[in-house]
Amino acid sequence: MAVPFSLFCLFLLTFASFKCAYADANLTQPSPTPINRDLYHSSSDLIEEIKSLVHRHPDKLTLETMKAVNRGYEAEITAVTYCRNRKESDDRSKFRILLMK
C-alpha cells in the first residue's frame, strides 16, 4: 500500500511543477517581429508571379497544373519545367520545379 501512495505523491509533485499559461492573452497586439513582405509571399501571389514569368519566357518555361480528387480530398500540383531549348526531347536536359497550393 505504501508504493501506490508514494507514486501518487510523485505524480502530484510532478503535476505541480508544470507552468500554466495565461489563456486570455490579447492576441490582437501586433507581432514583435514584423513580416518582411518583400521576402515572404502568399501562395497565390507566388503562383501569379510564376505564371507571369512563364508568360514572359515561353521559349524556356512551360507550366502544367495537375488536379486529383479522391474521396472528397482535392489536390492541385503546379509544375514549371525549364528547358534551355524547347525543341530538345531529352528529359535529362530539363529541370522541373513542383509547386503545391
N, CA, C and O atoms as CSV, one atom per row, in Angstrom:
chain,resi,resn,atom,element,x,y,z
A,1,MET,N,N,0.817,-1.191,0.000
A,1,MET,CA,C,0.000,0.000,0.000
A,1,MET,C,C,0.858,1.251,0.000
A,1,MET,O,O,0.419,2.303,-0.463
A,2,ALA,N,N,2.074,1.151,0.513
A,2,ALA,CA,C,2.949,2.315,0.569
A,2,ALA,C,C,3.453,2.701,-0.811
A,2,ALA,O,O,3.707,3.877,-1.071
A,3,VAL,N,N,3.600,1.736,-1.687
A,3,VAL,CA,C,4.107,2.030,-3.034
A,3,VAL,C,C,3.106,2.858,-3.832
A,3,VAL,O,O,3.513,3.855,-4.428
A,4,PRO,N,N,1.813,2.503,-3.879
A,4,PRO,CA,C,0.879,3.340,-4.627
A,4,PRO,C,C,0.767,4.752,-4.059
A,4,PRO,O,O,0.613,5.711,-4.816
A,5,PHE,N,N,0.844,4.889,-2.737
A,5,PHE,CA,C,0.771,6.222,-2.143
A,5,PHE,C,C,1.983,7.063,-2.530
A,5,PHE,O,O,1.841,8.251,-2.817
A,6,SER,N,N,3.172,6.462,-2.540
A,6,SER,CA,C,4.371,7.215,-2.928
A,6,SER,C,C,4.332,7.575,-4.411
A,6,SER,O,O,4.794,8.648,-4.799
A,7,LEU,N,N,3.781,6.684,-5.244
A,7,LEU,CA,C,3.623,7.019,-6.666
A,7,LEU,C,C,2.628,8.163,-6.849
A,7,LEU,O,O,2.824,9.038,-7.693
A,8,PHE,N,N,1.558,8.149,-6.051
A,8,PHE,CA,C,0.575,9.224,-6.116
A,8,PHE,C,C,1.197,10.562,-5.717
A,8,PHE,O,O,0.935,11.586,-6.350
A,9,CYS,N,N,2.021,10.551,-4.666
A,9,CYS,CA,C,2.711,11.777,-4.234
A,9,CYS,C,C,3.680,12.261,-5.302
A,9,CYS,O,O,3.791,13.461,-5.551
A,10,LEU,N,N,4.380,11.327,-5.931
A,10,LEU,CA,C,5.303,11.691,-7.010
A,10,LEU,C,C,4.538,12.307,-8.179
A,10,LEU,O,O,4.996,13.272,-8.790
A,11,PHE,N,N,3.368,11.738,-8.485
A,11,PHE,CA,C,2.526,12.287,-9.548
A,11,PHE,C,C,2.090,13.713,-9.224
A,11,PHE,O,O,2.137,14.590,-10.088
A,12,LEU,N,N,1.669,13.946,-7.994
A,12,LEU,CA,C,1.237,15.291,-7.601
A,12,LEU,C,C,2.377,16.293,-7.663
A,12,LEU,O,O,2.180,17.424,-8.109
A,13,LEU,N,N,3.559,15.902,-7.226
A,13,LEU,CA,C,4.712,16.802,-7.286
A,13,LEU,C,C,5.099,17.109,-8.733
A,13,LEU,O,O,5.453,18.241,-9.064
A,14,THR,N,N,5.029,16.095,-9.583
A,14,THR,CA,C,5.350,16.307,-10.999
A,14,THR,C,C,4.326,17.232,-11.639
A,14,THR,O,O,4.688,18.148,-12.377
A,15,PHE,N,N,3.050,16.995,-11.359
A,15,PHE,CA,C,1.990,17.819,-11.928
A,15,PHE,C,C,2.087,19.265,-11.450
A,15,PHE,O,O,1.819,20.191,-12.216
A,16,ALA,N,N,2.465,19.463,-10.198
A,16,ALA,CA,C,2.565,20.813,-9.635
A,16,ALA,C,C,3.741,21.586,-10.218
A,16,ALA,O,O,3.771,22.814,-10.140
A,17,SER,N,N,4.709,20.883,-10.803
A,17,SER,CA,C,5.876,21.577,-11.350
A,17,SER,C,C,5.619,22.167,-12.737
A,17,SER,O,O,6.425,22.962,-13.221
A,18,PHE,N,N,4.503,21.792,-13.389
A,18,PHE,CA,C,4.188,22.351,-14.701
A,18,PHE,C,C,3.718,23.796,-14.568
A,18,PHE,O,O,3.023,24.148,-13.615
A,19,LYS,N,N,4.095,24.610,-15.513
A,19,LYS,CA,C,3.674,26.012,-15.536
A,19,LYS,C,C,2.344,26.122,-16.270
A,19,LYS,O,O,2.085,25.370,-17.209
A,20,CYS,N,N,1.530,27.027,-15.855
A,20,CYS,CA,C,0.253,27.275,-16.512
A,20,CYS,C,C,0.391,28.492,-17.419
A,20,CYS,O,O,1.089,29.451,-17.089
A,21,ALA,N,N,-0.275,28.443,-18.553
A,21,ALA,CA,C,-0.249,29.563,-19.496
A,21,ALA,C,C,-1.480,30.431,-19.276
A,21,ALA,O,O,-2.544,29.938,-18.900
A,22,TYR,N,N,-1.324,31.718,-19.514
A,22,TYR,CA,C,-2.431,32.658,-19.399
A,22,TYR,C,C,-3.227,32.578,-20.695
A,22,TYR,O,O,-2.793,33.107,-21.718
A,23,ALA,N,N,-4.380,31.928,-20.664
A,23,ALA,CA,C,-5.141,31.637,-21.874
A,23,ALA,C,C,-5.931,32.830,-22.386
A,23,ALA,O,O,-6.396,32.803,-23.526
A,24,ASP,N,N,-6.098,33.870,-21.589
A,24,ASP,CA,C,-6.897,35.017,-22.001
A,24,ASP,C,C,-5.990,36.143,-22.503
A,24,ASP,O,O,-6.239,37.317,-22.228
A,25,ALA,N,N,-4.950,35.782,-23.231
A,25,ALA,CA,C,-3.995,36.781,-23.720
A,25,ALA,C,C,-4.618,37.609,-24.837
A,25,ALA,O,O,-5.504,37.136,-25.550
A,26,ASN,N,N,-4.161,38.824,-24.983
A,26,ASN,CA,C,-4.635,39.707,-26.035
A,26,ASN,C,C,-3.896,39.356,-27.326
A,26,ASN,O,O,-2.723,39.691,-27.490
A,27,LEU,N,N,-4.592,38.681,-28.235
A,27,LEU,CA,C,-3.961,38.231,-29.475
A,27,LEU,C,C,-4.044,39.270,-30.588
A,27,LEU,O,O,-3.586,39.014,-31.701
A,28,THR,N,N,-4.618,40.433,-30.308
A,28,THR,CA,C,-4.743,41.456,-31.339
A,28,THR,C,C,-3.545,42.389,-31.385
A,28,THR,O,O,-3.478,43.261,-32.251
A,29,GLN,N,N,-2.607,42.221,-30.476
A,29,GLN,CA,C,-1.418,43.071,-30.483
A,29,GLN,C,C,-0.557,42.726,-31.693
A,29,GLN,O,O,-0.523,41.571,-32.117
A,30,PRO,N,N,0.131,43.704,-32.248
A,30,PRO,CA,C,0.991,43.405,-33.394
A,30,PRO,C,C,2.136,42.485,-32.994
A,30,PRO,O,O,2.578,42.463,-31.845
A,31,SER,N,N,2.591,41.739,-33.965
A,31,SER,CA,C,3.685,40.803,-33.722
A,31,SER,C,C,4.963,41.567,-33.408
A,31,SER,O,O,5.228,42.590,-34.039
A,32,PRO,N,N,5.766,41.101,-32.449
A,32,PRO,CA,C,7.026,41.791,-32.157
A,32,PRO,C,C,8.023,41.681,-33.315
A,32,PRO,O,O,8.938,42.496,-33.433
A,33,THR,N,N,7.839,40.678,-34.159
A,33,THR,CA,C,8.706,40.509,-35.324
A,33,THR,C,C,7.859,40.722,-36.572
A,33,THR,O,O,7.084,39.837,-36.935
A,34,PRO,N,N,7.981,41.859,-37.238
A,34,PRO,CA,C,7.164,42.106,-38.424
A,34,PRO,C,C,7.577,41.194,-39.581
A,34,PRO,O,O,8.741,40.812,-39.703
A,35,ILE,N,N,6.612,40.856,-40.418
A,35,ILE,CA,C,6.869,40.002,-41.580
A,35,ILE,C,C,7.341,40.880,-42.726
A,35,ILE,O,O,6.681,41.856,-43.082
A,36,ASN,N,N,8.474,40.536,-43.297
A,36,ASN,CA,C,9.016,41.268,-44.433
A,36,ASN,C,C,8.285,40.807,-45.694
A,36,ASN,O,O,8.564,39.725,-46.210
A,37,ARG,N,N,7.362,41.612,-46.187
A,37,ARG,CA,C,6.543,41.239,-47.343
A,37,ARG,C,C,7.349,41.197,-48.638
A,37,ARG,O,O,6.876,40.647,-49.632
A,38,ASP,N,N,8.563,41.769,-48.651
A,38,ASP,CA,C,9.408,41.676,-49.837
A,38,ASP,C,C,10.027,40.289,-49.966
A,38,ASP,O,O,10.366,39.866,-51.071
A,39,LEU,N,N,10.178,39.578,-48.855
A,39,LEU,CA,C,10.771,38.234,-48.876
A,39,LEU,C,C,9.728,37.132,-48.911
A,39,LEU,O,O,9.889,36.147,-49.632
A,40,TYR,N,N,8.660,37.287,-48.138
A,40,TYR,CA,C,7.667,36.234,-47.985
A,40,TYR,C,C,6.389,36.617,-48.713
A,40,TYR,O,O,5.891,37.734,-48.573
A,41,HIS,N,N,5.867,35.682,-49.488
A,41,HIS,CA,C,4.655,35.916,-50.268
A,41,HIS,C,C,3.623,34.843,-49.927
A,41,HIS,O,O,3.963,33.758,-49.455
A,42,SER,N,N,2.383,35.165,-50.173
A,42,SER,CA,C,1.350,34.145,-50.014
A,42,SER,C,C,1.451,33.179,-51.191
A,42,SER,O,O,2.067,33.488,-52.211
A,43,SER,N,N,0.852,32.031,-51.040
A,43,SER,CA,C,0.914,31.000,-52.079
A,43,SER,C,C,0.306,31.503,-53.389
A,43,SER,O,O,0.874,31.285,-54.459
A,44,SER,N,N,-0.830,32.165,-53.311
A,44,SER,CA,C,-1.487,32.645,-54.531
A,44,SER,C,C,-0.674,33.743,-55.212
A,44,SER,O,O,-0.623,33.795,-56.440
A,45,ASP,N,N,-0.035,34.624,-54.433
A,45,ASP,CA,C,0.818,35.661,-55.028
A,45,ASP,C,C,2.021,35.043,-55.731
A,45,ASP,O,O,2.412,35.481,-56.812
A,46,LEU,N,N,2.601,34.028,-55.111
A,46,LEU,CA,C,3.755,33.364,-55.701
A,46,LEU,C,C,3.382,32.666,-57.004
A,46,LEU,O,O,4.132,32.740,-57.977
A,47,ILE,N,N,2.241,31.993,-57.037
A,47,ILE,CA,C,1.784,31.321,-58.261
A,47,ILE,C,C,1.558,32.346,-59.367
A,47,ILE,O,O,1.917,32.099,-60.518
A,48,GLU,N,N,0.970,33.486,-59.037
A,48,GLU,CA,C,0.733,34.524,-60.048
A,48,GLU,C,C,2.049,35.065,-60.606
A,48,GLU,O,O,2.158,35.296,-61.810
A,49,GLU,N,N,3.037,35.266,-59.753
A,49,GLU,CA,C,4.339,35.740,-60.230
A,49,GLU,C,C,5.007,34.707,-61.128
A,49,GLU,O,O,5.628,35.061,-62.131
A,50,ILE,N,N,4.881,33.446,-60.775
A,50,ILE,CA,C,5.484,32.387,-61.593
A,50,ILE,C,C,4.760,32.273,-62.927
A,50,ILE,O,O,5.403,32.067,-63.956
A,51,LYS,N,N,3.437,32.402,-62.931
A,51,LYS,CA,C,2.689,32.375,-64.194
A,51,LYS,C,C,3.112,33.518,-65.108
A,51,LYS,O,O,3.240,33.327,-66.317
A,52,SER,N,N,3.329,34.698,-64.547
A,52,SER,CA,C,3.769,35.823,-65.380
A,52,SER,C,C,5.187,35.596,-65.893
A,52,SER,O,O,5.510,36.006,-67.008
A,53,LEU,N,N,6.031,34.955,-65.101
A,53,LEU,CA,C,7.386,34.623,-65.542
A,53,LEU,C,C,7.348,33.626,-66.696
A,53,LEU,O,O,8.094,33.771,-67.665
A,54,VAL,N,N,6.490,32.623,-66.602
A,54,VAL,CA,C,6.336,31.642,-67.687
A,54,VAL,C,C,5.798,32.334,-68.932
A,54,VAL,O,O,6.217,32.019,-70.046
A,55,HIS,N,N,4.874,33.272,-68.756
A,55,HIS,CA,C,4.310,34.006,-69.892
A,55,HIS,C,C,5.373,34.858,-70.592
A,55,HIS,O,O,5.345,35.006,-71.814
A,56,ARG,N,N,6.305,35.415,-69.823
A,56,ARG,CA,C,7.365,36.250,-70.413
A,56,ARG,C,C,8.452,35.430,-71.098
A,56,ARG,O,O,9.151,35.949,-71.968
A,57,HIS,N,N,8.609,34.159,-70.725
A,57,HIS,CA,C,9.669,33.317,-71.296
A,57,HIS,C,C,9.098,31.996,-71.815
A,57,HIS,O,O,9.457,30.930,-71.314
A,58,PRO,N,N,8.214,32.055,-72.812
A,58,PRO,CA,C,7.602,30.814,-73.302
A,58,PRO,C,C,8.587,29.909,-74.048
A,58,PRO,O,O,8.309,28.727,-74.247
A,59,ASP,N,N,9.731,30.453,-74.458
A,59,ASP,CA,C,10.716,29.644,-75.170
A,59,ASP,C,C,11.489,28.722,-74.232
A,59,ASP,O,O,12.072,27.738,-74.689
A,60,LYS,N,N,11.509,29.014,-72.933
A,60,LYS,CA,C,12.286,28.215,-71.980
A,60,LYS,C,C,11.442,27.580,-70.871
A,60,LYS,O,O,11.858,26.584,-70.277
A,61,LEU,N,N,10.268,28.139,-70.585
A,61,LEU,CA,C,9.456,27.672,-69.459
A,61,LEU,C,C,8.090,27.188,-69.918
A,61,LEU,O,O,7.477,27.777,-70.809
A,62,THR,N,N,7.623,26.120,-69.307
A,62,THR,CA,C,6.250,25.650,-69.512
A,62,THR,C,C,5.619,25.432,-68.140
A,62,THR,O,O,6.313,25.158,-67.160
A,63,LEU,N,N,4.308,25.557,-68.086
A,63,LEU,CA,C,3.571,25.428,-66.833
A,63,LEU,C,C,2.504,24.354,-66.999
A,63,LEU,O,O,1.721,24.386,-67.949
A,64,GLU,N,N,2.478,23.403,-66.072
A,64,GLU,CA,C,1.466,22.353,-66.079
A,64,GLU,C,C,0.774,22.348,-64.723
A,64,GLU,O,O,1.417,22.517,-63.688
A,65,THR,N,N,-0.533,22.153,-64.738
A,65,THR,CA,C,-1.286,22.029,-63.493
A,65,THR,C,C,-2.000,20.689,-63.508
A,65,THR,O,O,-2.745,20.379,-64.437
A,66,MET,N,N,-1.763,19.893,-62.464
A,66,MET,CA,C,-2.392,18.583,-62.343
A,66,MET,C,C,-3.316,18.599,-61.135
A,66,MET,O,O,-2.944,19.063,-60.058
A,67,LYS,N,N,-4.530,18.085,-61.329
A,67,LYS,CA,C,-5.507,18.041,-60.241
A,67,LYS,C,C,-5.940,16.596,-60.018
A,67,LYS,O,O,-6.002,15.800,-60.955
A,68,ALA,N,N,-6.234,16.274,-58.776
A,68,ALA,CA,C,-6.734,14.945,-58.429
A,68,ALA,C,C,-7.753,15.074,-57.305
A,68,ALA,O,O,-7.618,15.913,-56.415
A,69,VAL,N,N,-8.770,14.230,-57.364
A,69,VAL,CA,C,-9.802,14.197,-56.329
A,69,VAL,C,C,-9.953,12.747,-55.880
A,69,VAL,O,O,-10.053,11.838,-56.704
A,70,ASN,N,N,-9.970,12.545,-54.569
A,70,ASN,CA,C,-10.141,11.210,-54.023
A,70,ASN,C,C,-10.926,11.307,-52.724
A,70,ASN,O,O,-10.444,11.872,-51.742
A,71,ARG,N,N,-12.128,10.760,-52.717
A,71,ARG,CA,C,-12.975,10.716,-51.518
A,71,ARG,C,C,-13.174,12.092,-50.886
A,71,ARG,O,O,-13.117,12.233,-49.664
A,72,GLY,N,N,-13.401,13.074,-51.697
A,72,GLY,CA,C,-13.652,14.417,-51.191
A,72,GLY,C,C,-12.412,15.257,-50.963
A,72,GLY,O,O,-12.517,16.463,-50.741
A,73,TYR,N,N,-11.239,14.644,-51.014
A,73,TYR,CA,C,-9.990,15.398,-50.853
A,73,TYR,C,C,-9.515,15.812,-52.232
A,73,TYR,O,O,-9.458,14.996,-53.152
A,74,GLU,N,N,-9.174,17.082,-52.369
A,74,GLU,CA,C,-8.762,17.618,-53.660
A,74,GLU,C,C,-7.346,18.171,-53.557
A,74,GLU,O,O,-7.017,18.891,-52.614
A,75,ALA,N,N,-6.515,17.829,-54.530
A,75,ALA,CA,C,-5.130,18.309,-54.540
A,75,ALA,C,C,-4.813,18.905,-55.903
A,75,ALA,O,O,-5.297,18.440,-56.935
A,76,GLU,N,N,-3.995,19.938,-55.881
A,76,GLU,CA,C,-3.571,20.592,-57.118
A,76,GLU,C,C,-2.065,20.815,-57.047
A,76,GLU,O,O,-1.555,21.411,-56.098
A,77,ILE,N,N,-1.370,20.331,-58.059
A,77,ILE,CA,C,0.080,20.488,-58.126
A,77,ILE,C,C,0.405,21.235,-59.410
A,77,ILE,O,O,-0.078,20.883,-60.486
A,78,THR,N,N,1.220,22.255,-59.286
A,78,THR,CA,C,1.675,23.021,-60.437
A,78,THR,C,C,3.150,22.722,-60.645
A,78,THR,O,O,3.945,22.755,-59.706
A,79,ALA,N,N,3.502,22.430,-61.889
A,79,ALA,CA,C,4.900,22.135,-62.206
A,79,ALA,C,C,5.380,23.102,-63.276
A,79,ALA,O,O,4.724,23.295,-64.300
A,80,VAL,N,N,6.527,23.702,-63.026
A,80,VAL,CA,C,7.178,24.563,-64.013
A,80,VAL,C,C,8.374,23.789,-64.542
A,80,VAL,O,O,9.210,23.311,-63.775
A,81,THR,N,N,8.446,23.672,-65.854
A,81,THR,CA,C,9.557,22.954,-66.476
A,81,THR,C,C,10.440,23.955,-67.194
A,81,THR,O,O,9.967,24.759,-67.997
A,82,TYR,N,N,11.744,23.893,-66.891
A,82,TYR,CA,C,12.727,24.748,-67.553
A,82,TYR,C,C,13.516,23.883,-68.517
A,82,TYR,O,O,14.044,22.836,-68.143
A,83,CYS,N,N,13.590,24.329,-69.753
A,83,CYS,CA,C,14.377,23.640,-70.765
A,83,CYS,C,C,15.105,24.711,-71.564
A,83,CYS,O,O,14.497,25.676,-72.029
A,84,ARG,N,N,16.401,24.533,-71.718
A,84,ARG,CA,C,17.184,25.546,-72.449
A,84,ARG,C,C,16.664,25.732,-73.863
A,84,ARG,O,O,16.600,26.852,-74.371
A,85,ASN,N,N,16.297,24.636,-74.488
A,85,ASN,CA,C,15.770,24.685,-75.842
A,85,ASN,C,C,14.533,23.795,-75.863
A,85,ASN,O,O,14.649,22.587,-75.654
A,86,ARG,N,N,13.371,24.350,-76.106
A,86,ARG,CA,C,12.128,23.571,-76.040
A,86,ARG,C,C,12.059,22.506,-77.111
A,86,ARG,O,O,11.226,21.604,-77.026
A,87,LYS,N,N,12.913,22.585,-78.118
A,87,LYS,CA,C,12.903,21.575,-79.173
A,87,LYS,C,C,13.584,20.287,-78.722
A,87,LYS,O,O,13.397,19.237,-79.337
A,88,GLU,N,N,14.370,20.362,-77.655
A,88,GLU,CA,C,15.047,19.169,-77.157
A,88,GLU,C,C,14.023,18.209,-76.568
A,88,GLU,O,O,13.111,18.617,-75.849
A,89,SER,N,N,14.186,16.931,-76.883
A,89,SER,CA,C,13.258,15.938,-76.345
A,89,SER,C,C,13.876,15.133,-75.205
A,89,SER,O,O,13.196,14.311,-74.591
A,90,ASP,N,N,15.144,15.358,-74.920
A,90,ASP,CA,C,15.834,14.635,-73.858
A,90,ASP,C,C,15.402,15.180,-72.497
A,90,ASP,O,O,15.600,16.360,-72.206
A,91,ASP,N,N,14.812,14.318,-71.665
A,91,ASP,CA,C,14.336,14.750,-70.345
A,91,ASP,C,C,15.470,15.100,-69.398
A,91,ASP,O,O,15.246,15.803,-68.412
A,92,ARG,N,N,16.685,14.629,-69.668
A,92,ARG,CA,C,17.802,14.936,-68.776
A,92,ARG,C,C,18.224,16.402,-68.870
A,92,ARG,O,O,18.888,16.909,-67.966
A,93,SER,N,N,17.853,17.084,-69.941
A,93,SER,CA,C,18.221,18.492,-70.091
A,93,SER,C,C,17.167,19.430,-69.494
A,93,SER,O,O,17.312,20.650,-69.557
A,94,LYS,N,N,16.107,18.855,-68.914
A,94,LYS,CA,C,15.019,19.655,-68.354
A,94,LYS,C,C,15.097,19.669,-66.833
A,94,LYS,O,O,15.542,18.707,-66.207
A,95,PHE,N,N,14.653,20.780,-66.254
A,95,PHE,CA,C,14.543,20.917,-64.804
A,95,PHE,C,C,13.079,21.154,-64.482
A,95,PHE,O,O,12.439,22.016,-65.084
A,96,ARG,N,N,12.547,20.399,-63.541
A,96,ARG,CA,C,11.140,20.540,-63.180
A,96,ARG,C,C,11.035,20.983,-61.722
A,96,ARG,O,O,11.664,20.409,-60.834
A,97,ILE,N,N,10.227,22.014,-61.501
A,97,ILE,CA,C,10.007,22.564,-60.164
A,97,ILE,C,C,8.540,22.348,-59.816
A,97,ILE,O,O,7.656,22.796,-60.546
A,98,LEU,N,N,8.276,21.664,-58.706
A,98,LEU,CA,C,6.903,21.407,-58.276
A,98,LEU,C,C,6.468,22.460,-57.272
A,98,LEU,O,O,7.199,22.780,-56.334
A,99,LEU,N,N,5.284,22.991,-57.475
A,99,LEU,CA,C,4.705,23.986,-56.567
A,99,LEU,C,C,3.378,23.438,-56.079
A,99,LEU,O,O,2.561,22.984,-56.880
A,100,MET,N,N,3.159,23.475,-54.787
A,100,MET,CA,C,1.911,22.951,-54.234
A,100,MET,C,C,1.137,24.073,-53.569
A,100,MET,O,O,1.711,24.917,-52.881
A,101,LYS,N,N,-0.149,24.072,-53.776
A,101,LYS,CA,C,-1.019,25.078,-53.172
A,101,LYS,C,C,-1.506,24.614,-51.851
A,101,LYS,O,O,-2.256,25.327,-51.184
